[in-house]
């Protein structure tokens, strides 16, 4: 038989059998799926939405009879302009992956938008309803605006047309008034913080009698900075009256509702704040221009520095590992809550059954025995619950310690450093640098630069 196989050139040997471990198989499948579906857009209806204290979001996207779990980590969730809720139709963008601890397919979402109405409009309506329910729009809490203020504070962009319009009107109508301008961005992600900083500055210094927040017209996206909840609360709780002069007459923002007075346009705000025909004194714009240039230059340097740090692969991998650990902690916490509720429900049903059985007998004969049994069951339940809570507390402390040990800052605090070459690449081999070449080292606090004088293996 073997000679016949040799003559025909066939090989009848059975293939070698490869045995996978469960984790190895799941990891291999996960790597393949993440490579094939690294950027997927998925549409569906939100269900089982959870938002734990960690800041991550967990929910399920379903479509008919199909469904898939979705996790959005805190770094992406904090950028959402609306609040997801069960029953909402959304479109999610992210990476398809597998949660190895349960072997479940899931989407690690980086972007989420509602289907139909825009996210800005949904966020506007949600925040408006929330603040209105708290009474921040009520007329009885509005502060009166002084008719002839001697000192006026303006929070706006120094280059904007809104500021020019206000100053032109004040110059014609009230020359004795003093105007203090707090330069702030009125568009973009940093605008709410900068405008709020201006309001806080005027309230702390108490140097003005009325504050005007001004910005010219624009699209809904341009005016989105004035729909920020933090800025709205700062305006609402200002001790100094605030006039909102944002956009055109048909534009409405959350700041308009919480301000003490709304002006249809920035020019109208100047008419409202000054009611006598006097001229305003000239202001020194050169100082504001220098201050703005210095602030912009410093912000540019800091933004560039943060961008360089964020591009290092070591930090990205550590951040991903931390996110996975945090997801596991959230999953264990959820499972513990479910187990506790189920245990309490079983004890409740048992107590009801015992109570029903007791009603069919003479309580005077069985009272002593049932009381003893009830005390024993209650003590056992308390012991079980205490044991479960103690075990999970120890497990949580162990995981917290592990997470802290994985922090890149903790590693650097132990005396380690990250060394980079002239191009900013992380150095792992001494042969990659030459004598005389400049290198930099990232420490736990600060950064140093040096020149290579000698190297060895």
JOPEVEN-V474247 format. One record per helix or strand of 3 or more residues. SS is the DSSP state (helix for helix, strand for strand). FROM is the first residue (numbers start at 1). TO is the last residue. If there is no record, write none. Layout:
{{SS & FROM & TO} {SS & FROM & TO}}
//
This chain:
{{helix & 2 & 8} {helix & 22 & 36} {strand & 40 & 50} {strand & 57 & 63} {strand & 66 & 72} {helix & 74 & 77} {strand & 89 & 99} {strand & 104 & 114} {helix & 119 & 133} {helix & 139 & 141} {strand & 151 & 156} {helix & 161 & 173} {strand & 178 & 183} {helix & 191 & 205} {strand & 210 & 215} {helix & 224 & 227} {helix & 229 & 236} {strand & 241 & 246} {helix & 254 & 258} {helix & 266 & 273} {helix & 285 & 310} {helix & 313 & 358} {helix & 363 & 406} {helix & 408 & 413} {strand & 418 & 420} {helix & 430 & 432} {strand & 438 & 442} {strand & 447 & 451}}
//
